[in-house]
């Protein structure tokens, strides 16, 4: 009788007409539907036994068991110190988008910018930063309303060898002072582009003059810097979905090759003005799948300009590349207040931008400290201790657990609690659908599908089989 040690953590799921099996290390294959029962009864064929042994699903030696522990550890998020700061120098904004997530303040409102003390505490934090790398993201409101505060932060971090800054802006204001900041080599620009200009105006600017100003400023920056320095993200209303082809062409025509599809988030003003955003699972799943397939068809027909959906590429990386866990939705465990925090306009510190939004909406105070006294607090530890899917009974049975993450803030936003059965949550249902789609494509025999997958994984030109079958 052959020894089948190490297979107790093998799980399966039906994807299209295939049965996908994976273990805690994230190793996977497709096999027969009765494989697990035949493992339990020790009825594997010699070929099946050899397949599992050669691919390290069997751990009989001490070395194989240690290798398994190492592989499982690589799947877990490991962070040591601060790497990423989201800074909100002002909550004021010069637009009033209906799906705004942050409960912004009017452009001329008072008391919604960093005061002198808060600025000093933030710059002190950055001046004392001793690691080699730091990423700073300026959020708002509209941060370009306070270019002086942006410059102060950039100056404070001038001693950091690898410091990058991302300025998130609606591009409604662009003058020489702001261009002087954008000219810096370590500054990136992030903006919103909701597809065609008609869609962008309908959802954002509400005014032809403001739309024209946005278009002029975006074109100016693209001409000046190229698309490598600029990213643009659409926000999609699941109750009024744009034509996929039109959305893609709006980005490709401007030189963008990555599109990060974002449904309206159930946060901030969007909670009131788009209440359906609390759960749009079915509509979004159908649209997202159609969008991915349209990209595949387009990439096959236009191989000189391969386009990706950013989140789907991150999902693929999570499947194939252990340790690729920089996206906070897909980390497990998902450390709270360790490698990144958000500093709001009033100096309060939050674990995520979404936590800041919930607090600003008056739903629940999820602040974990403040910039003056720090955030090593009981509140931070409480959130940190439950920010994992490792011990969840539903997740433990899920074939996708090694690739997935945990977002307790999203659960609090939608349900007011974190103990809703995982498979009933929006987060889980959304990610189950995306992982199902990913594995159906991984095992597709269509060369056009494999072409896009290889490019999205950075394997262009490689002759490689992405998914094995037992």
N, C-alpha and C positions, 0 to 999 in steps of 0.2 A: 504494500500500500504506500503510495507516495505521500510525503509530508506536505501539507498545504499551509504552513505557517505564514502569517503576514497578510492573509486575505480577509480578515474579519472586517476591515474597514472599507471593503469594496462596495460601492453603491451603483444603482442603475437608474436610468430614466428613458422613457420612450420619446424619441425625437423623429417626427415624420414616421417613416416605416423602419427605423433603426432603433436598436437598444444601445445606449451609451453607458459605459461603465467607467468609473473613476475612483481613485482612492484619495486618502488625505494629502498625499503629495501632489495631487493634480495630474498624475499620469492617467491617461484615458485611452480607450479603444472602443470599437463597436463589436458587438457579439450577439450570440443567440439569446433569445428571451429567457430560456430556462437555465442559463449559465450559473446563476447564484444557487439555485436549488441543487444543481449537480455538483457544485463545489461543496455544499453542505453534506451531501451524501457521498462525497468522495468518488464521483463517477466521471471525472474528466478523462478525455482521450489523451493518448501520448502527445498528439500534436498540440492540444490545448495546454497541457502541462508545460510543454517545451516553450510555447509562446509566452506564457505567464512568467516562467523562470528566466527566459532570456531578456525580458523587459522589466525585470526587477519587481514584479508584483509579488513574488514569493521571497520571503526573508527568512531563510533557514540558518545562515551563518551569522556569527556575531558582527562581522564586517557589514553584511547586508542590512542588519538591523540598525547599526549606527548610521549607515548611509541614508536609511529611511528617515531617521530622526533629523538628520541634517537637511534632507529635502523638505520635510515638513516645516522645519524652522524657517527655511527660505520663503515659504508661503506666508509667514506671519510678518506683520509690519514691525520693523525695528527702527526706532528713532532715538537719538541721543540728546539733541539740543535744538535750539531755535534755528530754523532755516527760512521761515516765510512769515512776513508781517503784512497784514491787510490794514491799511490806515485810512481813516475817514476824517480828513481835515475839515470838511464842512458837510452838513446835511442839506444845504440849500441847493436848489436846482433851477435851471432855466427852461425846463420842460415839465409837463404834467402828464406822463404816460399813464393810461388807465391800468396797466398791468405792473406798475411800479411795485417792487418787492419791499421797499425800505421805508415807506411812509415819509417821503422827503418833505422838506420845508420849502416855502416859496423863496424865490431868488432874493427878495429884499427883506426877508425876515431877519430878526436879530436874535442873538444868543444861540446860534446853531453852528458856530465855528469853534475850532480850538482857541482857548484863551492862552495868554502868555505862559501860565503855569503848566498847562497841558503840553504845549509845544516844547517847553524846556524838559519835561519829563521824557517825552518821546525822543528828543534829540540826545538826551543823556543815555537812554537805553541803547541807541544805535552807536554812539561814540564808544561805549563800553563793550560793544560786540567784538569778540576776539577770534571768532571762527573765520575761515577763508571765504565762505560763500553765504550770501543772503539775498533773498528775493523780496522785494517790497512791491505791494500792489496798492495803488491809490484808488479808493472807491468813494462813493458819495451817497446822496447828492451828486453834484458835478464838481469834481476836484479842481478843474481849471478855473473856477471862480476864485480860487486862492493860490495862484502860482507862487506867491511868496512863501507859503508854507511848504509847497512841493520842493522849492529850491533849498529851503532850510534843511529838509530831510536828506536831500541828495548830498548837500555839503557835509552833513554830519556823518554820512557813510562813505566819504571819499577815501578813508583808510582801508576799507574792505577790498581785498584784491578782486574778488568775483562778486560784485554787487550788481544786480539788475533791478530795474524798476519798470513796472507796467502801470500806465496811466489809463484808467477806464473813463472814457469821455464820450459824450453824445455828439461832439464836434460841431456844436452850434456856435461856439465862440473860438476864434482862431486869430491871434494877433502876433506881433513880433516877440512879445514876452513869452508867450506859450511856445512859439516856434523855437525860440532859443533853448527851451527845455527839451523839446522834441529832438533837437539837433544832437543832443548828447548820445554818444555811441551806446551807452548802457541803458538807454530808455526805449521801451517798447510802447506801442499805442494799441489800445483795445477799444473797439467801438461796437455799436449795434447797427445791423443792417437787416431789416425784416423781409427782405426779398426785393420785389419791384418797388420803385419809388412810390407808386400808388398805394401799395400795401404799407410801406413805411410811413407814409403820411396818414393813412387811416388809423394805424395803431399807435403812432408816436407823436408826430409833430402837429397834426390836425390843421396845418396851415401850409399853403403852397409856398409862401415866402420862406418859412422855416425849412421846408423840405429842400428848396433850391439852395439855401445857405449850407445845409448839410452836404448836399451833393457836391457843391463847389469846393467845400473844405476837404471832403474825402478825396476828390480827384486831385486836388492840389498836393495832398500828402502822398498819395500813390505816385504821382509824377515825381515828387521830390525824393522819396525814400524807397519806393517799390513795396510790394506786398510782403516782403520778408520782415519788415519792421512793424507791420500793421496786421492785426487780427480783427475780424468782424464776426459777430454772432447774431443769429436771428432768434427772436422769440416768436413762437408759433402758438396761435390760438386753436386748440383742438376742436372748438365749436365752429371755426371758420378757417379750415385748413387751406393753405395756399397750394396751387398747382406745383407739384414737385419739380417739373421741368423748368418752370419760370423761376422758382427759388434758386435752383442750381445755377441757371444761366446768369442770374443777377450777381452771383459770386464769381463765377468763372470769367465773366466779361471784365471783371476788375482785377483779374490775376490771382484770385484766391483759389487755393486747391484743398482747403480744409473747411468743412462746414459743421459747426457744432449745433445740432438741433436741440432747442430747449423749449419744452412746453411751458405755458404760463405757470409760474410757481405759486402755490397757495400761501402767499406771504404778503405782508404790507397792504397797500391799497388794493392789490389784486384779490385779496380775501373778500372784499366787499363788492368790487366791481366785476369780478369774474368768479362768482361762487362755485360754478361748475368745475373749476380747476381743482377742487378737493379730490375728485376722482374721475379721470378721463381715460381709464386704462384701455378699454376696448378700442375707442376711436384712435388713440395715440398708437397703440400696437399695430393696427392695420396700416396707418399712415407711415409709421417708421419702417415697417417691413417693405412696403411699396417703395419708399424712398431709397432704401439700400439696394433693392433690385434695380431701380432705375439708374443708380450710380454704376452698378456692375455693367449694365447694358451700355451706358455712356462710355465708360472706361474702355470697354472692348472695341467700341466703334471709333474712339478718339484716344489712341494709345499714347499720343504725345502730351496729353494733359490729364493724367490720372487724378481723380478727385476722391477724397475720403470724407466720411462722417466721423468726426473726431472721437466721439464717445464709443462708437463701434470699434474703432482701431484700438482704443484703450481696453475694451473688453477682450479683443484678440490677444493683446499683449499680456493681459492677466492670465489667459489660458496657457499661452506658450512660453511665457518668460517669468518664472518665479522671481519675486523681488520687485516687479513693476507695480508699485502700489502708491504712486504719488498722487493719484486722484482720490480725494477724501471720501467719495462715495464707495470706493472699492477697496478699502483697507480693512484688515482684520488681524488683530484688534485695531480699532480706530482711535489712536491716542488723542486725548483731550487736553489742550493747553500745554503741549510738550514741544512740538516742532513748529507750530504756527498758532497765532492768535489774531484777533481783530481788535483794534483800538478805535473806539467810536469818537464822535465829535466832542463828547463830554468827558473823555478820558476813561470811560468804562471799558473793560476788557471782556470779550466774548470768545467762546471756543470756535465758532464758525460765523460766517456772514449771515446764515439763515437764523442762527440763535439771536443775533442782533436784530434781525427783522421781526422775530416773534416778540421780543421785548418792546420794540418801538410800536408794535401794533397793540400793545396792552394785553397780550394773551397770557404771557408768563415771563417773569424776569429770569433769564438764563445767563446773566452776567456772572463771571467767575472771579472778578476782582477789578482792580483799576490800575492805571498806569503809574500812579504814585506809590501805592503800597504793594503791588504785585498781584499774582494770581495763583500762588500756591495755597489754595483755600479748600475748605471742606466741600464747597460747591463744585469746584473743579474735580476733586477726587470722586465725588458721588457720580458725576457724569462719566468720568474716566472708567470707573469700575464696571459699568454696564454697557460700555461701547464695544461689544464684541458679539459675534454670532457663534462662538466656539461651543458654548454649552446650551444653546437653544435646542430644544428637542426636535423642532421642525427642521432646522438647519442641519442637524446631525444626520438626518436621513436623506439630505438633498445631495445629489450628485455634483451640484455646482458650488457647494460650500467652499472648496479651496480657492475659488476664483472670486467669490462674492465678498460683500462687506457688511457694514451696519451703519445706519444713519438714524440715530435716536431722535435727533432734532426734527427730522421729517415726520416721524411717528407722533411726536408731541404736537406738531403743527396740525396734523390731520385728525388725530384721535384724542389728543389731550392726555395720552398715557403711552407707556413704552412696552406694556405687556400684552398687547393685542397679538394673537397667534400670528406668527410670521407670514404664513401663507395667505393670510387675509389682508395684509398690508399692501398699500400702493407700491412701496419700494420693492417688496418681494415679487409681486405680480409683474411689475414692469421689468425687473431683471430676469425673471424666469423666461419671459417672452424673448428678451434679447439674447440670452444664452441659448435658448432653443433655436433661434434663428442662426446664431453663430455656428452651432454644431451641425445644423442642416446644411449650411454652406460648406463647412469643412469637409463633409462627406459627399458633397455634390460632385458628380462626374463631369459637369459642364466646365469646359476649359475657360470660358469667359468668367465664371465664378472664381476658379482657382487663380486666374490672372489677377483679379482685384485683390483677393486675399493675400497673395504673395506680396503685392505692392504695399498693401496696408500694413504688412508685417515687416516691411523693409527688406524683402527677399526677392526683389525683382531680378529676373533672369535665372533664378535658382531652379533647378529641377528637383523638386522635393515633394514628397507625399505628406500632407498635413495630418491626415487621420488614418490610423491603421485599423484593420478589421481582423478579428479572430475568426 
